[in-house]
Amino acid sequence: MLKKAISILLVAGLFILCCSGYSGCSKKEDGSDSSILENGANNSPYASQSVDNENIGNGEEKNTETDSTTKNTIRQNPGSLKDIIGVTDLSNLPDYLEGSLEKYITIQADIEVYPEQNYSLYKAFLLEPKDICQQWISAFIPGKELATQNLSEPQNGDYNYQYNYQTIDNEYLILDTHKQQYRDLSSKVTSIYDDNSQPYHYIAFADDMGELTLRKRFPKQELENFPKESAIQQVNEKIQALGISNLSQPRVYAMDVDSVNNWVNSIKNDPVLSQTGVPASWDRSQECYYIVYDCCVDGVKITHNQIQPPIVTNSYGTKLAVFINQNGIISFEATDVYQANATQQNISIISLENALKQFLENYKNTFAEESKTVTYISLQYVPKETTLSKNEFELHPTWIIAWHNTSDMDTSNDIEQYEYVDAITGKLMTFH
């Protein structure tokens, strides 16, 4: 009996000792991970190139599971901030990045880069209405009787052409140097909307919103009575007829009745958003798709964000955006479609690490009420107007960093904002 009791005590003591040892190993392992994060910059051979490697290396590990607001349904290669230190090969970047630059700047961002491409500088020109008007007429209003026609040529040093056409059944072509647009205000398409005097209030639900906002606002994948593939096919036929090429795959947002009405109800009492007019609630017959294509050059996107240099009144952001319902295309708009030629090829660009340091330098004194979350990072081309001609641009490789405010005090916390870091000079672009 005594031997049995001693054996039991020995087993119990050994169990307690093992548990205590396991707990100690856990703490030691946690400390080791923390040390790796804290010292990641110091261990990097590129540390001397950074202005704030300690902050870049202090990424906090968080849950990287996908939610409905992110681009990637499956994250193949998530990473923390320590995984980008010293990385200059784009193919070695994670596709999702998580961590903290400092206490009030969080990163939970999808990363979109084009590792198979060599980045270059391009000279680019905008398409002129006089050169493309016949294609647009043939694609949208062939043989239609016109009610009005106004063809405006540049005057007094202005470089902007403007060609306007209106058919007798209220279809419009509005073509200028920066934007080409077709709108169907005929009863065939728009009579089902709440107010024909303001038929495009509903566009404010989608147009120029960032992808994070759109995916949250319109989470549904497809409309019940109008297949998505049918909508895409109709739009692609128009694109082919217009001779527009070098586009990305389309992003498609289903503006279903429930999602639209939820948004209508949310802005009715908003003092800012309601100033532009709040549409009445929709019914199912008003559902439509919002389809967006990014314009590209040699397979790399030209940013669709609206970018405005401080001395220029026009905004530059290239994209093709369409609203379409089961009755046809409501609005088809091409903004800043460029013809581009490379002037310098295989240019060296700064790393994502250094781009984030420049972003941090701009926001390093952020307060709690200004807390920010970076939601999307991409390396794209940004148009910069040259001094030679108002219709001539240079396409610059640029790190685009999208973020939104996350403070409870901020009422627009789902609206994305953008910073642009020139990938050649490493400097923050101050216009947007």
Residue pairs with C-beta under 8 A, 6 or more apart in sequence:
33 61
36 82
37 57
37 58
37 59
37 60
37 61
37 80
37 81
37 82
38 54
38 57
38 58
39 57
40 56
40 57
40 81
40 82
40 85
41 47
41 50
41 53
41 54
41 56
41 57
41 85
42 53
42 54
42 57
44 53
44 57
44 85
44 86
45 86
46 85
46 86
46 351
46 353
47 53
47 85
49 354
50 56
50 353
50 354
50 357
51 357
51 361
52 357
52 360
52 361
52 364
53 85
53 357
55 101
55 102
55 360
56 81
56 84
56 85
56 101
56 353
56 356
56 357
56 360
57 81
57 82
57 85
58 81
58 99
58 100
59 80
59 81
59 82
59 98
59 99
59 100
59 107
60 80
60 98
60 99
60 100
61 80
61 98
61 99
62 98
62 99
62 108
64 75
64 78
64 96
64 98
66 72
66 73
66 74
66 75
68 215
68 216
68 219
69 212
69 215
69 216
70 96
70 110
70 212
70 215
71 110
71 112
71 211
71 215
71 376
72 95
72 96
72 110
75 95
75 96
76 95
77 94
77 95
77 96
78 94
78 95
78 96
78 97
78 98
79 93
79 94
79 96
79 97
79 98
80 97
80 98
80 99
81 97
81 99
81 100
81 101
81 107
81 356
82 99
83 94
83 97
84 93
84 94
84 97
84 351
84 352
84 353
84 356
85 353
86 351
86 353
87 93
87 351
87 352
87 353
88 351
89 115
90 113
90 114
90 115
90 379
91 115
91 116
93 111
93 113
93 115
93 352
94 111
95 110
95 111
96 109
96 110
96 111
97 107
97 108
97 109
97 111
97 377
98 107
98 108
98 109
99 106
99 107
100 106
100 107
101 107
101 356
101 359
101 360
102 360
102 364
102 366
104 366
104 367
104 368
104 370
104 371
104 372
105 360
105 363
105 366
105 371
105 372
105 373
105 374
106 371
106 372
106 373
106 374
106 406
107 356
107 373
107 374
108 373
108 374
108 375
109 374
109 375
109 376
109 377
109 402
110 375
110 376
110 377
111 352
111 377
111 378
112 301
112 376
112 377
112 378
112 379
113 378
113 379
114 299
114 300
114 379
116 299
117 298
117 299
117 300
118 345
118 346
119 300
119 346
119 347
119 349
119 379
119 397
119 423
120 298
120 342
120 343
120 344
120 345
120 346
120 347
120 397
121 342
121 343
121 344
121 347
121 394
121 395
121 396
121 397
121 424
122 297
122 340
122 341
122 342
122 343
122 381
122 394
122 395
123 340
123 341
123 343
123 386
123 392
123 393
123 394
123 395
124 297
124 338
124 339
124 340
124 341
124 383
124 392
124 393
124 394
124 395
125 338
125 339
125 340
125 391
125 392
125 393
126 177
126 178
126 336
126 337
126 338
126 339
126 391
126 393
127 180
127 337
127 338
127 339
128 161
128 177
128 391
129 161
129 162
129 163
129 175
129 176
129 177
129 180
130 161
130 163
132 175
132 180
132 242
133 163
133 173
133 175
135 241
135 242
135 243
136 173
136 175
136 180
136 182
136 242
137 165
137 173
138 241
139 182
139 238
139 241
139 242
140 171
140 173
140 182
140 238
140 332
141 165
141 167
141 171
141 173
141 182
144 167
144 168
144 169
144 171
145 167
145 168
146 165
146 166
146 167
146 168
147 166
147 167
147 168
148 164
148 165
148 166
149 164
149 165
149 166
150 162
150 163
150 164
151 162
151 163
151 164
152 161
152 162
152 163
152 164
153 161
154 160
154 161
159 177
159 389
159 390
159 391
160 176
160 177
160 178
161 175
161 176
161 177
162 174
162 175
162 176
162 177
163 173
163 174
163 175
163 176
164 172
164 173
164 174
164 175
165 172
165 173
166 172
169 186
169 187
169 188
170 184
170 185
170 186
171 182
171 183
171 184
171 185
171 186
172 181
172 182
172 183
172 184
172 185
173 180
173 181
173 182
174 180
174 181
174 183
175 181
177 391
178 314
178 316
178 335
178 336
179 333
179 334
179 335
179 336
180 333
180 334
180 337
181 331
181 332
181 333
181 334
182 329
182 331
182 332
182 333
183 200
183 330
183 331
183 332
184 190
184 328
184 329
184 330
184 331
185 196
185 199
188 327
188 328
189 325
189 327
189 328
189 329
189 330
190 196
190 199
190 330
192 285
192 286
193 199
193 202
193 279
193 286
194 201
194 279
194 280
194 282
195 201
195 279
195 280
198 277
200 331
201 276
201 277
201 278
201 279
202 255
202 260
202 279
202 282
202 286
202 288
203 323
203 331
204 276
205 217
205 255
205 260
205 263
206 214
206 217
206 218
206 253
206 255
206 290
206 323
207 290
207 321
208 306
209 217
209 415
209 416
210 375
210 376
210 402
210 415
210 416
211 251
211 376
211 416
212 375
212 376
212 402
212 404
212 414
212 416
213 414
213 415
213 416
214 251
214 253
214 290
215 253
216 414
217 253
217 259
217 263
218 253
218 254
218 255
218 256
218 259
218 290
219 259
220 254
220 256
220 258
220 259
221 228
221 254
222 228
222 254
223 254
223 256
223 287
223 288
223 289
224 256
224 284
225 284
225 287
225 326
226 287
226 289
226 325
226 326
228 252
228 254
228 289
231 252
231 289
231 291
231 324
232 250
232 252
232 291
234 324
234 328
234 329
235 250
235 291
235 322
235 324
235 329
235 332
238 322
238 329
238 332
239 247
239 293
239 320
242 334
244 320
244 334
244 337
246 295
246 296
246 297
246 298
247 293
247 294
247 295
247 296
247 320
248 293
248 294
248 295
248 296
248 301
249 293
250 291
250 292
250 293
251 291
251 292
251 293
252 289
252 290
252 291
253 289
253 290
253 291
253 292
254 287
254 289
255 287
255 288
255 289
255 290
256 287
257 282
257 283
257 284
257 286
257 287
260 282
260 286
260 287
261 281
261 282
264 278
264 279
264 280
264 281
264 282
265 281
267 273
267 274
267 278
268 274
268 278
270 411
272 411
286 325
287 325
288 323
288 324
288 325
288 330
289 322
289 323
289 324
289 325
290 321
290 322
290 323
291 321
291 322
291 323
291 324
292 304
292 319
292 320
292 321
292 322
293 319
293 320
293 321
294 301
294 302
294 304
294 318
294 319
295 301
295 302
295 304
295 318
295 319
295 320
295 336
295 337
295 338
296 302
297 338
297 340
297 381
297 395
298 342
300 379
300 380
300 381
300 397
301 378
301 380
301 381
302 318
302 336
302 338
302 380
302 381
302 382
302 383
302 395
303 317
303 318
303 380
303 381
303 382
303 383
303 398
303 400
303 420
304 317
304 318
304 319
304 335
305 317
305 400
305 418
305 432
306 315
306 316
306 317
306 432
307 315
307 316
307 317
307 382
307 383
307 420
307 429
307 431
307 432
308 314
308 315
308 316
308 431
308 432
309 384
309 385
309 431
310 430
310 431
312 385
316 336
316 383
316 385
316 393
317 335
317 336
318 335
318 336
318 337
318 338
318 383
319 334
319 335
320 332
320 333
320 334
320 335
320 337
321 331
321 333
321 335
322 329
322 331
322 332
322 333
323 329
323 330
323 331
324 330
336 383
338 383
338 393
338 395
340 395
343 394
347 397
347 424
348 424
349 379
349 397
349 423
349 424
350 399
350 421
350 423
350 424
350 426
352 377
352 379
352 399
354 426
355 377
355 399
355 401
355 421
355 423
355 426
356 401
358 421
358 426
358 427
358 428
359 374
359 401
359 419
359 421
359 428
361 428
362 419
362 428
363 372
366 372
368 407
369 407
369 409
369 410
370 405
370 407
371 405
371 406
371 407
372 403
372 404
372 405
372 406
373 403
373 404
373 406
374 401
374 402
374 403
375 402
375 403
375 404
375 416
376 400
376 401
376 402
376 416
377 399
377 400
377 401
377 402
378 399
378 400
379 397
379 398
379 399
379 400
379 423
380 397
380 398
380 400
381 395
381 396
381 397
381 398
382 395
382 396
382 398
382 400
382 420
382 429
383 393
383 394
383 395
383 396
384 393
384 394
384 395
384 396
385 392
385 393
386 392
386 393
386 394
396 422
396 423
396 424
397 423
397 424
398 420
398 421
398 422
398 423
398 429
399 420
399 421
399 423
400 418
400 419
400 420
401 418
401 419
401 420
401 421
402 416
402 417
402 418
403 416
403 417
403 418
403 419
404 412
404 413
404 414
404 415
404 416
404 417
405 412
405 413
406 413
407 413
418 432
419 428
419 429
419 432
420 428
420 429
420 432
421 427
421 428
421 429
422 428
422 429
